[in-house]
């Protein structure tokens, strides 16, 4: 056995060491008096003798910290990535029933075009999906927009239609997710969504009311924060709610106040919260460039925000998930974003741009030449071709970052690195501190 190339030692707050493996996402705490023993076992300096050593050795194998001598971990990662890219047993759809929206956010990458998916297009989408559902073991659907809650009837019809397809072919219909601004997500509508097979919702807040209401406002300029938070109190009893807090240069010191407000209103324990970097994703939001944090800047801000939360007794923190095989559906063959008119894309950031970024349409059989080119760009996205990515021990949890951003930026040295590259050690130490504080609180 040999140590994994993806092992990472991290100092903790109580004198112990943390051992993380980015290929398995395993995290172990090593007491200070056991560090030398673990190091010896990892480096193959002697075989385990005592029962304690054998037990620890077993844990190291189980967590992927020790791997077989003949295992080429990079080759295994490449193989898994290739397998997942062309895996037709999983069918992923992101559906935008409309690009219309009841908000006017200052950083939105969408163009607020009106129009909703017609019932004829809904039927065409089900026909397009028939063979793919037949071949798949699992179907995943995410509802997007525009603002999808403006089209609850369409959502209900399509959810029912996909339910019939999955029953017909004995395909597992996974609980669906909706990404919504939350303004219409009251208890009644949350129940409609749940009854339609949607179990989770993501809602965005941009900081405390004075910040959020200046950015995420109604077309007439009215604020939306209070209405959304009132809805969350109801909807979180019905759906699994994740709150995304957008962070940029102008609000990074205030984002924590949102969690304090949710805690005072009794909602925080019923939702999951995470901080998200605002990107200048496309030409329609190019004026956001001066407000956006770089990924490295955001990673530093992220650590400070979570540290303040823990200091204030709020024990929520992100943990890295595995991305091997493609961290998003854009670079997989059997994943599509569907616009209201049936146009197909690979990334939802492109859905509001010109159709020149599309990869096909549910209304026509053969993609046009430029659509084939666009599809090939995504399916050929490969972090292993980069100069730096193959040697990076963050590769299994990053996989070159966002394919859309990489295609846009064209960096040959590295992919669009995620924040874990810059703050993984600090975030793991905070995760450990969070668990220690929770134990004391209990």
C-alpha positions in Angstrom: 0.0 0.0 0.0 1.1 3.6 -0.6 -0.2 7.0 0.5 -2.7 8.6 -1.8 -1.5 11.6 -3.8 -4.7 13.4 -2.7 -3.9 13.4 1.0 -3.8 16.7 2.8 -2.8 17.4 6.4 -4.4 20.3 8.1 -3.7 21.9 11.5 -6.7 22.1 13.8 -7.6 24.5 16.6 -7.1 22.0 19.4 -3.6 20.7 18.6 -4.7 17.6 16.7 -4.2 17.1 12.9 -6.9 16.7 10.3 -6.3 14.3 7.4 -8.4 15.0 4.3 -8.5 13.1 1.0 -9.8 14.9 -2.0 -10.5 11.7 -3.9 -12.9 10.4 -1.3 -13.8 13.5 0.6 -12.9 11.6 3.8 -11.9 13.7 6.8 -10.2 12.3 9.9 -9.1 13.8 13.2 -5.7 12.5 14.4 -4.9 13.1 18.1 -1.5 14.7 18.7 -0.1 11.5 20.3 -1.1 9.4 17.2 0.3 11.7 14.5 3.7 9.9 14.4 2.0 6.5 14.2 -0.3 7.6 11.4 2.6 9.1 9.5 4.6 5.9 9.9 1.7 3.8 8.6 1.0 6.1 5.7 4.6 6.1 4.6 5.0 2.3 4.8 7.6 2.3 7.5 6.7 -1.0 9.0 3.5 -3.1 9.0 0.9 -2.7 11.7 1.6 -4.9 14.7 -0.8 -4.1 17.6 -4.6 -4.2 17.4 -4.7 -0.4 17.6 -2.2 -0.1 14.7 -4.2 -2.6 12.7 -7.4 -0.7 13.4 -5.9 2.6 12.3 -4.4 1.0 9.2 -7.9 -0.3 8.3 -9.3 3.2 8.7 -6.6 4.6 6.4 -7.5 2.1 3.7 -11.2 2.7 4.2 -10.8 6.5 3.8 -8.7 6.2 0.7 -5.6 7.6 2.5 -3.8 4.4 1.6 -4.2 2.9 -1.9 -2.8 -0.1 -3.6 0.8 0.1 -4.9 -0.2 -0.4 -8.5 -3.0 2.1 -8.5 -2.5 5.1 -10.8 -4.9 7.5 -9.2 -4.7 10.1 -12.0 -5.6 7.4 -14.6 -8.4 6.2 -12.4 -9.8 9.7 -12.2 -9.5 10.1 -16.0 -11.4 6.9 -16.5 -14.2 7.9 -14.1 -14.5 11.3 -15.7 -14.8 9.6 -19.2 -17.3 7.1 -17.9 -19.6 9.7 -16.3 -19.4 12.1 -19.3 -21.1 9.5 -21.6 -23.2 7.8 -18.9 -26.7 7.6 -20.3 -28.1 5.9 -17.2 -28.5 9.4 -15.7 -30.7 12.0 -17.5 -30.5 15.6 -16.3 -32.8 18.4 -17.4 -32.9 22.0 -16.3 -36.1 23.5 -17.6 -36.9 27.2 -17.9 -40.7 27.5 -18.5 -40.2 31.2 -18.9 -37.5 33.9 -19.0 -39.9 36.5 -17.6 -39.2 37.6 -14.1 -41.0 39.6 -11.4 -37.6 41.1 -10.2 -35.1 43.5 -11.7 -31.8 42.5 -10.1 -28.8 44.7 -11.0 -26.5 41.8 -11.7 -28.8 39.4 -13.5 -27.4 37.7 -16.6 -30.8 37.2 -18.1 -32.7 39.6 -20.4 -36.2 39.4 -19.0 -37.7 38.3 -22.3 -41.4 37.6 -22.0 -43.1 34.5 -23.2 -43.8 31.1 -21.6 -43.4 27.6 -22.7 -46.5 26.6 -24.7 -48.3 23.4 -24.1 -47.2 22.3 -27.6 -43.6 22.8 -26.6 -44.2 20.9 -23.3 -45.5 17.9 -25.3 -42.4 18.2 -27.6 -40.2 18.1 -24.6 -41.8 14.9 -23.4 -41.4 13.4 -26.8 -37.7 14.5 -26.9 -37.2 12.9 -23.5 -38.9 9.6 -24.1 -35.9 7.6 -25.4 -33.6 9.2 -22.9 -35.9 8.3 -20.0 -36.2 4.8 -21.4 -32.4 4.3 -21.4 -31.9 6.0 -18.0 -31.9 4.6 -14.5 -32.5 8.0 -12.9 -34.1 11.3 -14.0 -33.2 14.6 -12.4 -35.1 17.8 -13.1 -34.2 21.4 -12.0 -36.7 24.2 -12.6 -35.1 27.5 -13.6 -36.0 30.8 -15.2 -36.6 33.7 -15.4 -38.8 33.0 -12.4 -40.3 29.6 -12.7 -43.0 30.1 -10.0 -44.7 32.4 -12.6 -45.5 29.1 -14.5 -46.8 26.7 -11.8 -49.3 25.2 -14.2 -46.6 24.3 -16.7 -44.5 22.9 -14.0 -47.3 20.7 -12.7 -48.2 19.4 -16.2 -44.6 18.6 -17.1 -43.9 17.0 -13.7 -46.9 14.8 -14.2 -45.8 14.0 -17.8 -42.3 13.0 -16.7 -43.9 10.9 -13.9 -45.8 9.0 -16.5 -42.7 8.4 -18.5 -40.7 7.2 -15.6 -43.4 4.8 -14.5 -43.7 3.5 -18.1 -40.0 2.7 -18.3 -39.5 2.0 -14.6 -37.0 4.8 -14.3 -36.4 6.4 -10.9 -37.7 9.9 -10.9 -35.6 11.7 -8.4 -37.2 14.5 -6.3 -37.0 17.7 -8.4 -35.5 21.1 -7.4 -36.6 24.6 -8.2 -34.4 27.7 -8.2 -36.6 30.7 -7.4 -36.4 34.2 -6.0 -38.8 33.2 -3.3 -41.3 36.1 -3.7 -44.1 33.7 -4.7 -43.0 30.8 -2.6 -45.6 31.0 0.2 -47.0 27.9 1.9 -49.7 27.4 -0.6 -47.4 27.4 -3.6 -44.8 25.4 -1.8 -47.4 22.7 -1.2 -48.3 22.8 -4.9 -44.7 22.2 -5.8 -44.4 19.4 -3.2 -47.5 17.7 -4.6 -46.0 17.9 -8.1 -42.8 16.0 -6.9 -40.6 19.0 -6.1 -38.9 18.5 -2.8 -36.2 21.2 -2.7 -35.9 24.9 -3.5 -33.0 27.4 -3.7 -33.8 31.0 -2.8 -31.3 33.9 -3.1 -30.8 36.7 -0.5 -28.2 39.4 -1.0 -27.6 40.6 2.5 -29.7 42.4 5.1 -32.8 44.3 3.9 -31.0 47.6 3.1 -28.7 45.8 0.7 -31.0 43.1 -0.7 -33.9 45.5 -1.4 -31.6 47.9 -3.3 -30.5 45.0 -5.6 -33.3 42.4 -5.8 -36.3 44.7 -6.3 -39.6 44.6 -8.1 -39.9 46.4 -11.4 -41.4 49.4 -9.6 -38.5 49.6 -7.2 -40.2 48.1 -4.1 -38.1 45.8 -1.8 -38.6 42.1 -1.6 -36.7 41.0 1.5 -39.5 40.9 4.1 -41.9 39.1 1.8 -39.3 36.4 1.0 -38.3 35.8 4.6 -42.0 35.5 5.5 -42.4 33.0 2.8 -39.4 31.0 3.9 -41.0 30.6 7.4 -43.9 28.8 5.7 -42.1 27.0 2.8 -39.3 25.6 5.0 -41.9 23.4 6.7 -42.9 21.9 3.4 -39.7 21.9 1.2 -36.0 21.5 1.8 -34.8 25.1 1.5 -31.3 26.2 0.6 -30.6 30.0 0.8 -27.9 31.3 -1.4 -26.3 34.6 -0.3 -24.6 36.4 -3.1 -21.3 38.0 -2.1 -19.4 40.8 -3.9 -17.2 43.7 -2.9 -20.0 45.9 -1.7 -21.7 43.4 0.7 -19.1 41.0 1.8 -19.0 42.5 5.3 -22.7 42.4 5.7 -23.8 38.9 4.4 -23.7 37.4 7.9 -26.5 39.7 9.0 -28.9 37.6 7.0 -28.3 34.5 9.1 -28.7 36.6 12.3 -32.1 37.8 11.0 -33.2 34.2 10.1 -32.1 33.0 13.5 -34.1 35.7 15.3 -37.2 34.7 13.2 -36.8 31.0 14.0 -36.1 30.0 10.4 -32.3 29.3 10.4 -32.5 25.8 11.9 -35.0 24.8 9.1 -32.8 25.9 6.1 -29.3 25.4 4.7 -27.3 28.5 3.9 -24.3 29.0 1.7 -22.3 32.0 0.4 -21.9 32.4 -3.4 -19.5 34.4 -5.6 -21.2 36.8 -8.0 -19.6 36.5 -11.4 -19.8 38.8 -14.4 -21.1 35.8 -16.4 -22.0 37.3 -19.7 -22.3 40.5 -21.8 -25.7 41.2 -20.2 -24.0 41.8 -16.9 -20.6 43.1 -17.9 -21.2 46.3 -15.8 -20.8 44.1 -12.7 -17.1 43.6 -13.3 -15.9 46.2 -10.9 -18.1 44.8 -8.1 -17.2 41.2 -8.5 -14.6 39.5 -6.3 -12.0 37.2 -7.9 -12.3 33.6 -6.9 -9.2 34.1 -4.7 -10.7 37.2 -3.0 -14.0 35.4 -2.5 -12.3 32.4 -0.9 -10.7 34.7 1.7 -14.0 36.4 2.4 -15.7 33.1 2.6 -13.4 32.0 5.4 -14.0 35.2 7.4 -17.8 35.0 7.0 -18.0 31.4 8.3 -15.6 32.2 11.1 -17.9 35.0 12.2 -20.9 32.7 12.1 -19.2 30.1 14.3 -18.1 32.9 16.7 -21.7 33.9 16.9 -22.9 30.4 17.6 -24.3 29.6 14.2 -22.9 26.3 13.2 -23.4 26.0 9.4 -20.4 25.5 7.1 -19.8 24.1 3.6 -17.9 20.9 2.9 -16.2 19.9 -0.3 -18.0 17.4 -2.5 -16.5 15.1 -5.1 -16.6 16.4 -8.6 -14.9 13.4 -10.4 -16.7 12.6 -13.5 -17.8 16.1 -14.1 -18.9 18.6 -11.5 -21.8 19.9 -13.5 -24.0 18.6 -16.3 -22.7 21.0 -18.9 -19.8 18.7 -19.9 -21.9 15.5 -19.9 -23.7 14.1 -22.9 -27.1 13.4 -21.3 -27.8 16.8 -19.7 -29.6 19.7 -21.2 -31.0 23.2 -20.4 -34.3 23.8 -22.1 -35.4 27.3 -22.9 -39.1 28.2 -23.1 -39.1 27.9 -26.9 -37.5 24.5 -26.8 -34.0 25.6 -27.7 -31.3 23.5 -26.0 -28.2 24.7 -24.2 -25.5 23.1 -22.0 -25.2 25.8 -19.4 -28.0 27.9 -17.9 -25.8 31.0 -18.0 -26.2 30.9 -21.8 -29.9 30.6 -21.8 -30.5 34.3 -22.0 -27.8 34.9 -24.6 -28.2 34.7 -28.4 -29.2 31.3 -29.8 -25.7 31.1 -31.4 -24.7 29.4 -28.0 -27.4 26.7 -28.3 -26.6 23.0 -29.0 -29.9 22.0 -30.5 -33.7 22.2 -30.2 -36.4 19.7 -29.1 -38.4 20.8 -32.1 -35.9 19.7 -34.7 -34.0 16.4 -35.1 -30.5 17.3 -36.4 -28.5 20.1 -34.8 -27.2 22.9 -37.0 -23.5 23.1 -37.7 -22.8 25.9 -35.1 -24.8 23.9 -32.5 -22.6 20.8 -33.1 -19.6 23.0 -32.6 -21.0 24.3 -29.3 -21.8 20.8 -28.1 -18.3 19.6 -29.0 -16.7 22.4 -27.0 -18.4 21.2 -23.8 -18.0 17.5 -24.4 -14.3 18.0 -25.1 -13.7 20.1 -22.0 -10.9 18.3 -20.2 -9.0 19.4 -17.2 -6.4 16.7 -17.8 -5.2 18.7 -20.8 -4.3 21.7 -18.7 -0.8 22.4 -17.7 -1.5 22.6 -13.9 -4.7 20.7 -13.2 -3.3 17.1 -13.4 -0.7 17.8 -10.7 -3.1 19.7 -8.4 -4.2 17.7 -5.3 -7.6 19.6 -5.5 -8.4 18.0 -8.8 -11.0 15.5 -7.6 -13.1 18.3 -5.9 -12.6 20.8 -8.7 -12.2 19.0 -12.0 -11.1 22.2 -13.7 -13.9 24.3 -12.3 -16.8 25.7 -14.4 -16.7 24.5 -18.0 -18.6 27.5 -19.3 -16.1 29.9 -17.7 -13.2 27.9 -19.0 -14.5 27.9 -22.6 -15.1 31.6 -22.3 -11.7 32.4 -20.8 -9.6 29.9 -22.8 -6.9 29.5 -20.1 -4.6 26.7 -21.2 -2.6 26.6 -17.9 -5.5 25.9 -15.6 -9.2 25.6 -15.5 -11.6 28.0 -13.7 -10.4 27.1 -10.3 -12.9 27.0 -7.5 -12.6 28.6 -4.1 -11.5 25.4 -2.4 -8.1 25.8 -4.2 -7.4 28.8 -2.1 -9.2 28.1 1.3 -9.5 24.3 1.7 -7.2 24.1 4.7 -8.9 27.0 6.5 -12.4 25.7 5.7 -11.6 22.2 6.9 -10.2 23.7 10.2 -13.4 25.7 10.6 -15.5 22.6 9.9 -13.6 20.8 12.7 -14.1 23.8 15.0 -17.8 23.9 14.1 -18.2 20.2 15.2 -16.3 20.8 18.4 -18.5 23.8 19.3 -21.7 21.8 18.5 -20.5 19.0 20.9 -20.0 21.6 23.7 -23.4 23.2 22.9 -25.1 19.8 23.1 
